Amino acid sequence: MLVSDKVIHRASKWCYKGIWSVATKWFHVPEEPPHIQGADDDDVRSFRPAEGYLRYLKLFFWIGLVAFDAVMTVAWLVLLVAVPIAGIIVAPLAFAIIVLPDVVAYIAIHLRYDTTWYVLSDRSMRIRRGIWTIHETTITYENIQNVSIKQGPVQRYFGIADVLVETAGGGASTGGEHGATVGHFGLLEGISNAEEIRNLILAKWSESKSGGVDEDHSHSFKAQEGISAVRSASWDRAHVELLEDIRDLAVRLAQR
């Protein structure tokens, strides 16, 4: 199976970079990470899922491939034994049904991996994934309520985990209901450094929250400082006499 995996990998890579590149250009499959408008480029971190995530997807591909091919092969052998002539006639069709979906599915796995991007900026995060339709979701740190890590036993074997970001109002998703979020959740799949990414998101969330609080305290402090300055102003006898002279002058002008 390992040899077959290498052979199919070379074939799929050739198709993806060669003939398949025509389709990717036609469908405008993006090769670069998404750009967040207004973000500080020096504080932007873009990354894809770990390579272990690709091996994780291939494991389930091989499980499905063996099951599907076994069923189709048994069905063709039954037909060949029962009706030899019919079995021989449909042999090319059976072979195509067994092989072609495997190749397409294998290439789709690489397309899914190549089109998945996670971008963390100074103010928000963006998730992109999709093959036929590209889905992008932007989540601002201020809307985040919880960040957790989920890891199953198979993921643990491949050294990956998922980072689940729960938001108050959900992200601004494009591409329909099957985008990169489900409800009010953003999912970063197949991360090898999940704890580091979670701590980074929490740090940016904390900065966004503390930034607003500090600003409010600053305005409040300045207002209190101004009030205290007025209250602490000292008035001597000269100020009172000047005000009395202004009052008397205003009265005389009013009587004319």
PLY file of the C-alpha trace (Angstrom):
ply
format ascii 1.0
element vertex 256
property float x
property float y
property float z
element edge 255
property int vertex1
property int vertex2
end_header
0.00 0.00 0.00
2.94 2.31 0.71
4.32 1.77 -2.79
0.89 2.42 -4.28
0.59 5.57 -2.19
3.91 6.87 -3.60
2.90 6.03 -7.15
-0.48 7.71 -6.82
1.16 10.67 -5.07
3.54 11.20 -8.01
0.68 10.80 -10.50
-1.59 13.19 -8.63
1.24 15.72 -8.22
1.89 15.57 -11.96
-1.82 16.04 -12.68
-2.15 18.85 -10.14
0.89 20.76 -11.37
0.40 19.84 -15.03
-2.96 19.04 -16.60
-4.87 19.76 -13.38
-3.34 23.26 -13.20
-5.54 24.25 -16.14
-8.62 23.45 -14.06
-7.24 25.20 -10.98
-6.55 28.35 -12.98
-9.98 28.14 -14.60
-11.66 27.92 -11.18
-9.27 30.59 -9.81
-8.01 28.38 -7.00
-5.93 30.78 -4.84
-2.33 29.85 -4.12
-1.60 32.72 -1.72
-3.10 33.22 1.74
-6.04 35.64 2.05
-5.26 39.26 2.79
-6.97 41.17 5.59
-7.57 44.81 4.71
-6.19 47.31 7.21
-4.09 44.73 9.05
-0.54 45.42 10.17
1.57 43.35 7.76
4.33 43.00 10.36
1.88 41.35 12.76
0.21 38.94 10.30
0.80 35.19 10.62
-0.35 32.95 7.75
-0.11 29.18 7.84
-1.66 26.00 6.49
-2.58 22.81 8.33
0.34 20.58 9.30
1.58 17.83 6.97
0.24 15.35 9.51
-3.24 16.56 8.57
-2.62 15.48 4.98
-1.58 12.02 6.17
-4.65 12.01 8.43
-6.93 12.66 5.44
-5.12 10.00 3.40
-5.76 7.39 6.10
-9.50 7.78 5.75
-9.04 7.90 1.98
-7.37 4.48 2.03
-10.06 3.07 4.33
-12.79 4.28 2.00
-10.84 3.17 -1.07
-10.38 -0.39 0.21
-14.04 -0.68 1.20
-15.36 0.75 -2.08
-12.97 -1.18 -4.32
-13.64 -4.42 -2.44
-17.40 -4.08 -2.92
-17.05 -3.21 -6.63
-14.54 -6.02 -7.24
-16.74 -8.61 -5.52
-19.75 -7.43 -7.53
-17.81 -7.75 -10.79
-16.49 -11.22 -9.86
-20.02 -12.39 -9.04
-21.18 -11.13 -12.43
-18.19 -12.77 -14.13
-18.94 -16.15 -12.52
-22.68 -15.94 -13.13
-22.53 -14.54 -16.66
-18.95 -14.77 -17.99
-19.66 -12.96 -21.23
-21.34 -10.04 -19.46
-18.50 -9.91 -16.95
-15.92 -9.68 -19.72
-17.91 -6.99 -21.54
-18.31 -4.76 -18.49
-14.72 -5.33 -17.30
-13.40 -1.98 -18.73
-16.34 -0.12 -17.22
-15.85 -1.83 -13.84
-12.16 -0.99 -13.93
-12.94 2.67 -14.66
-15.51 2.80 -11.85
-12.97 1.34 -9.43
-9.92 3.43 -10.42
-11.16 6.86 -11.56
-13.01 7.85 -8.35
-9.89 6.91 -6.38
-7.69 9.22 -8.44
-10.20 12.08 -8.29
-10.62 11.68 -4.53
-6.86 11.57 -3.99
-6.33 14.76 -5.98
-9.23 16.39 -4.12
-7.44 15.70 -0.83
-4.40 17.64 -2.04
-6.60 20.43 -3.38
-8.35 20.68 -0.03
-5.03 20.85 1.77
-3.53 23.41 -0.62
-6.54 25.75 -0.49
-6.83 25.78 3.31
-5.29 28.85 4.97
-5.40 30.36 8.43
-4.44 34.02 8.88
-4.00 35.78 12.24
-3.63 39.58 12.11
-3.45 42.19 14.84
-7.24 42.71 14.91
-8.91 39.63 13.43
-8.43 36.11 12.08
-9.50 34.65 8.74
-10.17 31.04 7.75
-10.24 29.91 4.11
-11.08 26.48 2.76
-12.91 24.86 -0.13
-12.33 23.23 -3.51
-15.21 23.92 -5.87
-16.34 26.95 -3.84
-13.87 28.90 -1.72
-15.24 29.85 1.71
-13.69 32.60 3.82
-14.64 33.59 7.35
-13.35 36.58 9.29
-13.59 36.63 13.09
-12.66 39.69 15.12
-10.94 39.01 18.43
-13.42 41.17 20.34
-16.24 38.72 19.47
-14.41 35.64 20.75
-15.91 34.00 23.83
-13.94 30.77 24.08
-10.98 29.03 22.43
-10.57 25.28 22.95
-8.52 22.39 21.56
-10.09 19.15 20.33
-8.02 16.07 19.58
-9.13 12.52 18.89
-6.99 9.39 19.20
-6.24 9.26 15.46
-5.30 12.95 15.45
-3.06 12.34 18.45
-1.27 9.62 16.49
-0.54 12.07 13.64
0.43 14.85 16.06
-2.36 17.25 15.10
-5.38 18.82 16.76
-8.24 21.22 15.99
-8.53 24.70 17.47
-12.18 25.64 18.01
-12.96 29.36 18.28
-16.37 30.21 19.71
-17.70 33.70 19.04
-20.49 35.84 20.43
-22.08 36.75 17.13
-20.33 34.47 14.64
-17.94 35.42 11.87
-18.71 37.26 8.66
-18.80 34.27 6.35
-18.91 34.24 2.56
-19.98 31.29 0.49
-23.19 30.12 2.08
-24.14 28.04 5.04
-21.35 25.51 4.47
-18.54 27.97 5.06
-15.63 27.81 7.45
-17.87 28.27 10.46
-20.82 26.26 11.70
-23.12 28.41 13.79
-20.86 30.60 15.96
-17.69 28.54 15.65
-14.49 28.95 13.66
-12.47 25.76 13.13
-8.73 25.56 12.51
-8.20 21.93 11.50
-5.02 19.87 11.53
-2.77 22.14 13.59
0.48 20.66 14.92
1.06 23.51 17.41
-2.54 23.84 18.59
-1.65 25.04 22.10
0.62 27.77 20.72
-2.08 28.97 18.32
-4.71 28.93 21.07
-2.47 30.98 23.37
-1.73 33.42 20.54
-5.44 33.93 19.83
-6.16 34.40 23.54
-3.32 36.93 23.81
-4.71 38.94 20.89
-8.19 38.69 22.41
-6.83 39.98 25.71
-5.09 42.88 23.95
-8.29 43.86 22.13
-10.25 43.80 25.39
-7.67 45.58 27.55
-7.13 48.20 24.87
-10.73 49.40 25.10
-10.74 49.32 28.91
-7.55 51.35 29.17
-8.93 53.93 26.78
-12.09 54.33 28.86
-10.06 54.70 32.04
-7.87 57.28 30.34
-10.85 59.43 29.35
-12.36 59.06 32.82
-9.08 60.03 34.48
-8.71 63.13 32.34
-12.27 64.21 33.11
-11.78 63.75 36.86
-8.49 65.61 36.66
-10.19 68.59 35.02
-12.96 68.67 37.63
-10.45 68.50 40.45
-8.47 71.36 38.95
-11.56 73.58 38.86
-12.56 72.64 42.39
-9.07 73.23 43.75
-8.76 76.71 42.25
-7.98 79.37 44.94
-9.94 82.69 45.05
-8.40 85.65 46.93
-9.87 89.09 47.87
-8.64 90.75 44.67
-10.68 88.33 42.51
-13.80 89.09 44.58
-13.31 92.88 44.31
-12.82 92.58 40.54
-16.07 90.68 40.20
-17.90 93.32 42.33
-16.57 96.13 40.09
-17.79 94.25 37.00
-21.19 93.84 38.64
-21.48 97.55 39.54
-20.43 98.56 36.01
-23.05 96.28 34.50
-25.74 97.82 36.77
-24.82 101.40 35.81
-24.86 100.56 32.11
-28.27 98.96 32.49
-29.71 102.13 34.18
-28.69 104.46 31.34
0 1
1 2
2 3
3 4
4 5
5 6
6 7
7 8
8 9
9 10
10 11
11 12
12 13
13 14
14 15
15 16
16 17
17 18
18 19
19 20
20 21
21 22
22 23
23 24
24 25
25 26
26 27
27 28
28 29
29 30
30 31
31 32
32 33
33 34
34 35
35 36
36 37
37 38
38 39
39 40
40 41
41 42
42 43
43 44
44 45
45 46
46 47
47 48
48 49
49 50
50 51
51 52
52 53
53 54
54 55
55 56
56 57
57 58
58 59
59 60
60 61
61 62
62 63
63 64
64 65
65 66
66 67
67 68
68 69
69 70
70 71
71 72
72 73
73 74
74 75
75 76
76 77
77 78
78 79
79 80
80 81
81 82
82 83
83 84
84 85
85 86
86 87
87 88
88 89
89 90
90 91
91 92
92 93
93 94
94 95
95 96
96 97
97 98
98 99
99 100
100 101
101 102
102 103
103 104
104 105
105 106
106 107
107 108
108 109
109 110
110 111
111 112
112 113
113 114
114 115
115 116
116 117
117 118
118 119
119 120
120 121
121 122
122 123
123 124
124 125
125 126
126 127
127 128
128 129
129 130
130 131
131 132
132 133
133 134
134 135
135 136
136 137
137 138
138 139
139 140
140 141
141 142
142 143
143 144
144 145
145 146
146 147
147 148
148 149
149 150
150 151
151 152
152 153
153 154
154 155
155 156
156 157
157 158
158 159
159 160
160 161
161 162
162 163
163 164
164 165
165 166
166 167
167 168
168 169
169 170
170 171
171 172
172 173
173 174
174 175
175 176
176 177
177 178
178 179
179 180
180 181
181 182
182 183
183 184
184 185
185 186
186 187
187 188
188 189
189 190
190 191
191 192
192 193
193 194
194 195
195 196
196 197
197 198
198 199
199 200
200 201
201 202
202 203
203 204
204 205
205 206
206 207
207 208
208 209
209 210
210 211
211 212
212 213
213 214
214 215
215 216
216 217
217 218
218 219
219 220
220 221
221 222
222 223
223 224
224 225
225 226
226 227
227 228
228 229
229 230
230 231
231 232
232 233
233 234
234 235
235 236
236 237
237 238
238 239
239 240
240 241
241 242
242 243
243 244
244 245
245 246
246 247
247 248
248 249
249 250
250 251
251 252
252 253
253 254
254 255
